[in-house]
Amino acid sequence: MPTTLHSPLDMHLHLRDGEMLKRVAPLSAYTFSGALVMPNLVPPVTSKEEILEYRSRIIKAIGNENFVPYMTLFFQPTYTREFLESVQDEITAIKLYPAGITTNSEGGVSGFEIGALRPTLEAMSELGIPLCIHGETNGFVMDREAEFVPIYESLALHFPKLKIIMEHITTKESVAALDRFENLYATITLHHLMITLDDVAGGMLQPHLFCKPIAKRPEDREALLRVALAAHPKVMFGSDSAPHPREAKECPGCAAGVFTAPIALQMLVELFESNGAPIENLQKFISDNARKIYQLTPVKKEVVLQKSPFVVPEIYDGVVPFHAKTTLQYTIHTVI
């Protein structure tokens, strides 16, 4: 029996720019109604002009696909209320990166003193602009996200009207924080629902599974699966699909990022089915929860998947996808 998903949304997507944008944007735009587009370009997106120009390049890259890029700004503690009011209608959220913690984040925040952040975060609270955070410290790599949870808690307490989205959570500690604070939400990726660090480095190193935050322990994956499969109302799908050219992954100094955009829906249907979760829960995880959290009305799109073997291509125009050359149970039949 076919499976139909209505207006899928990807609430954390990297489309890059230039030639890479032209390669990958159509792949997301084909099956998703919209996506929250990350602003960590070089240089990062920090002005109204840059938002409008980047959106224009995305629209051009996707051609005739029915897809809305939900734009974001790269957080700067110098943003004033006047500036935020001037860009409010052009953005869906603002993304905060700790300095140097991931790809193209060197211009991020170096400290989390509430006093320094208060003017901007209070203005965001009053204007209803959500704050998305890549939550990691500079500590030991397996502990970085768990160490950041107290920062999430402090921000949630000091700014109770601010919607805070914990991006691409990977730990049981982040999952637990969801239910302690009314204004904390989270995105979860496909790959963090499927892999642990053992898959990345337990045998031969798998560069196409290396990402930040790095995959964690089995008990962390189980915590993520529990809330995703149950369609916890405060979690939503965000692929964190992060394309890099093959030569940037299969080399010394491997770039961080897993490319899942073209196979995310097929694998999610299979994942939910294999775990006995109803399709209604996948619909909530892939779209309905995000609509409520972000107050979105996405463009109408129906993606019909059927149970038929689909071999994941070895490469998509120079970018190696998650689970390349493996056979999936589902294929995309039609997009309406």
RAGILIN-V985423 format. One record per residue. N is the residue number from 1. RES is the residue in one letter. PHI is phi in whole degrees, 0 to 359 (none if undefined). PSI is psi in whole degrees, -180 to 180 (none if undefined). D_LAST is the distance of its C-alpha to the last C-alpha in whole Angstrom. Layout:
n=N res=RES phi=PHI psi=PSI d_last=D_LAST
n=N res=RES phi=PHI psi=PSI d_last=D_LAST
//
This chain:
n=1 res=M phi=none psi=131 d_last=17
n=2 res=P phi=297 psi=152 d_last=14
n=3 res=T phi=247 psi=128 d_last=13
n=4 res=T phi=246 psi=128 d_last=10
n=5 res=L phi=250 psi=137 d_last=10
n=6 res=H phi=255 psi=122 d_last=10
n=7 res=S phi=46 psi=61 d_last=10
n=8 res=P phi=300 psi=144 d_last=12
n=9 res=L phi=233 psi=138 d_last=15
n=10 res=D phi=248 psi=107 d_last=18
n=11 res=M phi=267 psi=23 d_last=21
n=12 res=H phi=194 psi=100 d_last=23
n=13 res=L phi=222 psi=138 d_last=22
n=14 res=H phi=255 psi=118 d_last=24
n=15 res=L phi=255 psi=-7 d_last=23
n=16 res=R phi=58 psi=-149 d_last=27
n=17 res=D phi=205 psi=176 d_last=28
n=18 res=G phi=60 psi=-137 d_last=29
n=19 res=E phi=296 psi=-37 d_last=28
n=20 res=M phi=295 psi=-39 d_last=26
n=21 res=L phi=302 psi=-45 d_last=24
n=22 res=K phi=296 psi=-32 d_last=23
n=23 res=R phi=286 psi=-46 d_last=22
n=24 res=V phi=261 psi=-28 d_last=20
n=25 res=A phi=302 psi=-43 d_last=18
n=26 res=P phi=298 psi=-27 d_last=16
n=27 res=L phi=292 psi=-39 d_last=15
n=28 res=S phi=284 psi=-41 d_last=15
n=29 res=A phi=294 psi=-24 d_last=13
n=30 res=Y phi=294 psi=-44 d_last=10
n=31 res=T phi=252 psi=-17 d_last=9
n=32 res=F phi=256 psi=147 d_last=11
n=33 res=S phi=283 psi=-27 d_last=11
n=34 res=G phi=187 psi=169 d_last=14
n=35 res=A phi=206 psi=147 d_last=18
n=36 res=L phi=277 psi=113 d_last=21
n=37 res=V phi=267 psi=127 d_last=23
n=38 res=M phi=286 psi=147 d_last=26
n=39 res=P phi=260 psi=10 d_last=29
n=40 res=N phi=275 psi=62 d_last=32
n=41 res=L phi=277 psi=-176 d_last=32
n=42 res=V phi=237 psi=106 d_last=35
n=43 res=P phi=285 psi=165 d_last=36
n=44 res=P phi=290 psi=162 d_last=34
n=45 res=V phi=278 psi=109 d_last=32
n=46 res=T phi=229 psi=2 d_last=35
n=47 res=S phi=225 psi=164 d_last=35
n=48 res=K phi=297 psi=-42 d_last=33
n=49 res=E phi=300 psi=-42 d_last=33
n=50 res=E phi=292 psi=-37 d_last=32
n=51 res=I phi=301 psi=-51 d_last=29
n=52 res=L phi=296 psi=-39 d_last=28
n=53 res=E phi=291 psi=-41 d_last=29
n=54 res=Y phi=294 psi=-43 d_last=27
n=55 res=R phi=301 psi=-42 d_last=24
n=56 res=S phi=299 psi=-41 d_last=24
n=57 res=R phi=292 psi=-37 d_last=24
n=58 res=I phi=295 psi=-48 d_last=21
n=59 res=I phi=301 psi=-41 d_last=19
n=60 res=K phi=294 psi=-39 d_last=21
n=61 res=A phi=291 psi=-32 d_last=20
n=62 res=I phi=274 psi=-9 d_last=16
n=63 res=G phi=65 psi=-126 d_last=16
n=64 res=N phi=267 psi=7 d_last=13
n=65 res=E phi=293 psi=145 d_last=11
n=66 res=N phi=271 psi=93 d_last=10
n=67 res=F phi=207 psi=137 d_last=12
n=68 res=V phi=248 psi=119 d_last=16
n=69 res=P phi=278 psi=113 d_last=19
n=70 res=Y phi=276 psi=113 d_last=21
n=71 res=M phi=274 psi=153 d_last=24
n=72 res=T phi=228 psi=157 d_last=27
n=73 res=L phi=255 psi=149 d_last=31
n=74 res=F phi=280 psi=118 d_last=34
n=75 res=F phi=301 psi=134 d_last=36
n=76 res=Q phi=227 psi=131 d_last=40
n=77 res=P phi=291 psi=-4 d_last=42
n=78 res=T phi=267 psi=-3 d_last=43
n=79 res=Y phi=297 psi=126 d_last=41
n=80 res=T phi=266 psi=165 d_last=42
n=81 res=R phi=300 psi=-41 d_last=41
n=82 res=E phi=300 psi=-44 d_last=41
n=83 res=F phi=296 psi=-45 d_last=39
n=84 res=L phi=297 psi=-37 d_last=36
n=85 res=E phi=297 psi=-34 d_last=36
n=86 res=S phi=287 psi=-22 d_last=36
n=87 res=V phi=249 psi=-3 d_last=33
n=88 res=Q phi=307 psi=-41 d_last=31
n=89 res=D phi=283 psi=-9 d_last=28
n=90 res=E phi=258 psi=-10 d_last=27
n=91 res=I phi=235 psi=160 d_last=27
n=92 res=T phi=253 psi=-26 d_last=25
n=93 res=A phi=197 psi=172 d_last=28
n=94 res=I phi=238 psi=135 d_last=31
n=95 res=K phi=255 psi=126 d_last=32
n=96 res=L phi=254 psi=128 d_last=35
n=97 res=Y phi=244 psi=131 d_last=36
n=98 res=P phi=297 psi=142 d_last=40
n=99 res=A phi=301 psi=126 d_last=41
n=100 res=G phi=74 psi=11 d_last=41
n=101 res=I phi=277 psi=-21 d_last=39
n=102 res=T phi=207 psi=-170 d_last=36
n=103 res=T phi=302 psi=127 d_last=35
n=104 res=N phi=55 psi=42 d_last=36
n=105 res=S phi=245 psi=16 d_last=37
n=106 res=E phi=300 psi=-28 d_last=41
n=107 res=G phi=270 psi=16 d_last=41
n=108 res=G phi=282 psi=-169 d_last=40
n=109 res=V phi=280 psi=131 d_last=42
n=110 res=S phi=268 psi=-19 d_last=45
n=111 res=G phi=211 psi=160 d_last=46
n=112 res=F phi=241 psi=43 d_last=45
n=113 res=E phi=290 psi=124 d_last=48
n=114 res=I phi=302 psi=-38 d_last=47
n=115 res=G phi=300 psi=-41 d_last=49
n=116 res=A phi=288 psi=-30 d_last=48
n=117 res=L phi=269 psi=-17 d_last=44
n=118 res=R phi=303 psi=-48 d_last=45
n=119 res=P phi=304 psi=-46 d_last=45
n=120 res=T phi=291 psi=-45 d_last=41
n=121 res=L phi=291 psi=-33 d_last=40
n=122 res=E phi=293 psi=-41 d_last=41
n=123 res=A phi=296 psi=-41 d_last=40
n=124 res=M phi=298 psi=-41 d_last=36
n=125 res=S phi=300 psi=-47 d_last=37
n=126 res=E phi=292 psi=-32 d_last=38
n=127 res=L phi=270 psi=-7 d_last=35
n=128 res=G phi=74 psi=32 d_last=33
n=129 res=I phi=263 psi=117 d_last=31
n=130 res=P phi=294 psi=152 d_last=31
n=131 res=L phi=248 psi=119 d_last=32
n=132 res=C phi=260 psi=137 d_last=31
n=133 res=I phi=229 psi=132 d_last=33
n=134 res=H phi=276 psi=99 d_last=34
n=135 res=G phi=268 psi=87 d_last=37
n=136 res=E phi=217 psi=147 d_last=39
n=137 res=T phi=269 psi=-173 d_last=43
n=138 res=N phi=259 psi=21 d_last=45
n=139 res=G phi=282 psi=-162 d_last=46
n=140 res=F phi=302 psi=136 d_last=46
n=141 res=V phi=303 psi=-35 d_last=43
n=142 res=M phi=282 psi=-15 d_last=42
n=143 res=D phi=255 psi=-4 d_last=43
n=144 res=R phi=300 psi=-43 d_last=42
n=145 res=E phi=289 psi=-44 d_last=39
n=146 res=A phi=299 psi=-37 d_last=41
n=147 res=E phi=292 psi=-23 d_last=44
n=148 res=F phi=277 psi=-17 d_last=41
n=149 res=V phi=305 psi=-43 d_last=41
n=150 res=P phi=301 psi=-30 d_last=44
n=151 res=I phi=290 psi=-44 d_last=43
n=152 res=Y phi=305 psi=-46 d_last=39
n=153 res=E phi=297 psi=-42 d_last=42
n=154 res=S phi=297 psi=-45 d_last=44
n=155 res=L phi=296 psi=-40 d_last=41
n=156 res=A phi=295 psi=-37 d_last=40
n=157 res=L phi=286 psi=-42 d_last=43
n=158 res=H phi=284 psi=-26 d_last=44
n=159 res=F phi=230 psi=70 d_last=41
n=160 res=P phi=295 psi=-20 d_last=40
n=161 res=K phi=267 psi=-2 d_last=38
n=162 res=L phi=270 psi=124 d_last=36
n=163 res=K phi=285 psi=122 d_last=33
n=164 res=I phi=244 psi=122 d_last=33
n=165 res=I phi=255 psi=117 d_last=30
n=166 res=M phi=281 psi=110 d_last=32
n=167 res=E phi=282 psi=143 d_last=30
n=168 res=H phi=37 psi=58 d_last=29
n=169 res=I phi=294 psi=149 d_last=32
n=170 res=T phi=226 psi=0 d_last=33
n=171 res=T phi=233 psi=157 d_last=36
n=172 res=K phi=294 psi=-28 d_last=37
n=173 res=E phi=294 psi=-40 d_last=39
n=174 res=S phi=293 psi=-40 d_last=36
n=175 res=V phi=300 psi=-43 d_last=35
n=176 res=A phi=296 psi=-34 d_last=38
n=177 res=A phi=294 psi=-26 d_last=38
n=178 res=L phi=306 psi=-42 d_last=35
n=179 res=D phi=270 psi=-2 d_last=37
n=180 res=R phi=268 psi=-20 d_last=40
n=181 res=F phi=225 psi=127 d_last=38
n=182 res=E phi=298 psi=-32 d_last=36
n=183 res=N phi=261 psi=15 d_last=35
n=184 res=L phi=259 psi=133 d_last=34
n=185 res=Y phi=228 psi=177 d_last=30
n=186 res=A phi=205 psi=151 d_last=29
n=187 res=T phi=254 psi=151 d_last=26
n=188 res=I phi=228 psi=137 d_last=26
n=189 res=T phi=271 psi=163 d_last=25
n=190 res=L phi=295 psi=-48 d_last=24
n=191 res=H phi=293 psi=-32 d_last=27
n=192 res=H phi=285 psi=-17 d_last=29
n=193 res=L phi=281 psi=-12 d_last=28
n=194 res=M phi=243 psi=-29 d_last=29
n=195 res=I phi=240 psi=161 d_last=32
n=196 res=T phi=237 psi=178 d_last=35
n=197 res=L phi=298 psi=-27 d_last=38
n=198 res=D phi=298 psi=-35 d_last=39
n=199 res=D phi=291 psi=-31 d_last=36
n=200 res=V phi=281 psi=-46 d_last=37
n=201 res=A phi=223 psi=13 d_last=40
n=202 res=G phi=285 psi=-26 d_last=42
n=203 res=G phi=234 psi=-125 d_last=42
n=204 res=M phi=293 psi=138 d_last=41
n=205 res=L phi=298 psi=132 d_last=40
n=206 res=Q phi=251 psi=93 d_last=36
n=207 res=P phi=296 psi=-29 d_last=35
n=208 res=H phi=281 psi=-1 d_last=32
n=209 res=L phi=253 psi=-1 d_last=32
n=210 res=F phi=280 psi=126 d_last=34
n=211 res=C phi=210 psi=171 d_last=33
n=212 res=K phi=232 psi=128 d_last=34
n=213 res=P phi=296 psi=147 d_last=35
n=214 res=I phi=291 psi=150 d_last=36
n=215 res=A phi=299 psi=146 d_last=35
n=216 res=K phi=251 psi=-145 d_last=37
n=217 res=R phi=271 psi=163 d_last=39
n=218 res=P phi=305 psi=-38 d_last=38
n=219 res=E phi=293 psi=-29 d_last=38
n=220 res=D phi=289 psi=-44 d_last=36
n=221 res=R phi=299 psi=-40 d_last=33
n=222 res=E phi=297 psi=-38 d_last=34
n=223 res=A phi=295 psi=-41 d_last=34
n=224 res=L phi=296 psi=-46 d_last=31
n=225 res=L phi=301 psi=-41 d_last=29
n=226 res=R phi=302 psi=-48 d_last=31
n=227 res=V phi=282 psi=-32 d_last=29
n=228 res=A phi=290 psi=-48 d_last=26
n=229 res=L phi=294 psi=-29 d_last=26
n=230 res=A phi=275 psi=-2 d_last=27
n=231 res=A phi=55 psi=46 d_last=25
n=232 res=H phi=312 psi=130 d_last=28
n=233 res=P phi=296 psi=-10 d_last=27
n=234 res=K phi=255 psi=7 d_last=28
n=235 res=V phi=242 psi=152 d_last=26
n=236 res=M phi=210 psi=160 d_last=23
n=237 res=F phi=285 psi=131 d_last=21
n=238 res=G phi=219 psi=111 d_last=22
n=239 res=S phi=294 psi=-31 d_last=22
n=240 res=D phi=51 psi=30 d_last=25
n=241 res=S phi=300 psi=121 d_last=23
n=242 res=A phi=228 psi=91 d_last=26
n=243 res=P phi=286 psi=141 d_last=26
n=244 res=H phi=223 psi=148 d_last=30
n=245 res=P phi=302 psi=148 d_last=31
n=246 res=R phi=309 psi=-41 d_last=32
n=247 res=E phi=292 psi=-20 d_last=36
n=248 res=A phi=275 psi=-12 d_last=35
n=249 res=K phi=261 psi=-41 d_last=35
n=250 res=E phi=263 psi=69 d_last=37
n=251 res=C phi=196 psi=166 d_last=40
n=252 res=P phi=298 psi=144 d_last=43
n=253 res=G phi=71 psi=40 d_last=42
n=254 res=C phi=309 psi=131 d_last=38
n=255 res=A phi=290 psi=148 d_last=35
n=256 res=A phi=271 psi=130 d_last=34
n=257 res=G phi=154 psi=139 d_last=30
n=258 res=V phi=244 psi=130 d_last=28
n=259 res=F phi=262 psi=106 d_last=24
n=260 res=T phi=241 psi=-5 d_last=22
n=261 res=A phi=309 psi=-47 d_last=18
n=262 res=P phi=281 psi=-11 d_last=17
n=263 res=I phi=235 psi=9 d_last=18
n=264 res=A phi=297 psi=-48 d_last=18
n=265 res=L phi=293 psi=-42 d_last=15
n=266 res=Q phi=302 psi=-44 d_last=16
n=267 res=M phi=285 psi=-33 d_last=20
n=268 res=L phi=292 psi=-41 d_last=19
n=269 res=V phi=300 psi=-45 d_last=18
n=270 res=E phi=296 psi=-42 d_last=21
n=271 res=L phi=296 psi=-47 d_last=23
n=272 res=F phi=294 psi=-42 d_last=23
n=273 res=E phi=296 psi=-44 d_last=23
n=274 res=S phi=294 psi=-22 d_last=26
n=275 res=N phi=261 psi=7 d_last=28
n=276 res=G phi=73 psi=20 d_last=27
n=277 res=A phi=272 psi=138 d_last=25
n=278 res=P phi=292 psi=152 d_last=22
n=279 res=I phi=298 psi=-27 d_last=19
n=280 res=E phi=299 psi=-34 d_last=19
n=281 res=N phi=290 psi=-37 d_last=21
n=282 res=L phi=295 psi=-39 d_last=19
n=283 res=Q phi=300 psi=-41 d_last=16
n=284 res=K phi=293 psi=-45 d_last=19
n=285 res=F phi=294 psi=-38 d_last=20
n=286 res=I phi=272 psi=-10 d_last=17
n=287 res=S phi=202 psi=-56 d_last=16
n=288 res=D phi=299 psi=-42 d_last=18
n=289 res=N phi=296 psi=-42 d_last=22
n=290 res=A phi=296 psi=-38 d_last=21
n=291 res=R phi=302 psi=-43 d_last=20
n=292 res=K phi=287 psi=-43 d_last=23
n=293 res=I phi=295 psi=-46 d_last=25
n=294 res=Y phi=264 psi=-4 d_last=24
n=295 res=Q phi=56 psi=57 d_last=23
n=296 res=L phi=255 psi=150 d_last=20
n=297 res=T phi=237 psi=91 d_last=17
n=298 res=P phi=288 psi=162 d_last=14
n=299 res=V phi=294 psi=150 d_last=11
n=300 res=K phi=283 psi=130 d_last=8
n=301 res=K phi=205 psi=133 d_last=6
n=302 res=E phi=246 psi=126 d_last=5
n=303 res=V phi=250 psi=116 d_last=6
n=304 res=V phi=258 psi=122 d_last=8
n=305 res=L phi=246 psi=142 d_last=12
n=306 res=Q phi=235 psi=155 d_last=14
n=307 res=K phi=282 psi=99 d_last=18
n=308 res=S phi=203 psi=135 d_last=19
n=309 res=P phi=303 psi=137 d_last=21
n=310 res=F phi=225 psi=119 d_last=20
n=311 res=V phi=272 psi=120 d_last=23
n=312 res=V phi=293 psi=126 d_last=22
n=313 res=P phi=303 psi=151 d_last=23
n=314 res=E phi=294 psi=-30 d_last=27
n=315 res=I phi=202 psi=146 d_last=26
n=316 res=Y phi=246 psi=97 d_last=23
n=317 res=D phi=47 psi=50 d_last=25
n=318 res=G phi=95 psi=-4 d_last=28
n=319 res=V phi=241 psi=125 d_last=27
n=320 res=V phi=276 psi=126 d_last=27
n=321 res=P phi=274 psi=164 d_last=25
n=322 res=F phi=303 psi=135 d_last=25
n=323 res=H phi=59 psi=36 d_last=26
n=324 res=A phi=304 psi=139 d_last=26
n=325 res=K phi=70 psi=7 d_last=27
n=326 res=T phi=266 psi=163 d_last=27
n=327 res=T phi=257 psi=124 d_last=25
n=328 res=L phi=265 psi=160 d_last=22
n=329 res=Q phi=278 psi=-25 d_last=21
n=330 res=Y phi=244 psi=149 d_last=17
n=331 res=T phi=230 psi=155 d_last=15
n=332 res=I phi=281 psi=121 d_last=11
n=333 res=H phi=272 psi=-55 d_last=10
n=334 res=T phi=214 psi=156 d_last=6
n=335 res=V phi=235 psi=122 d_last=4
n=336 res=I phi=248 psi=none d_last=0
//
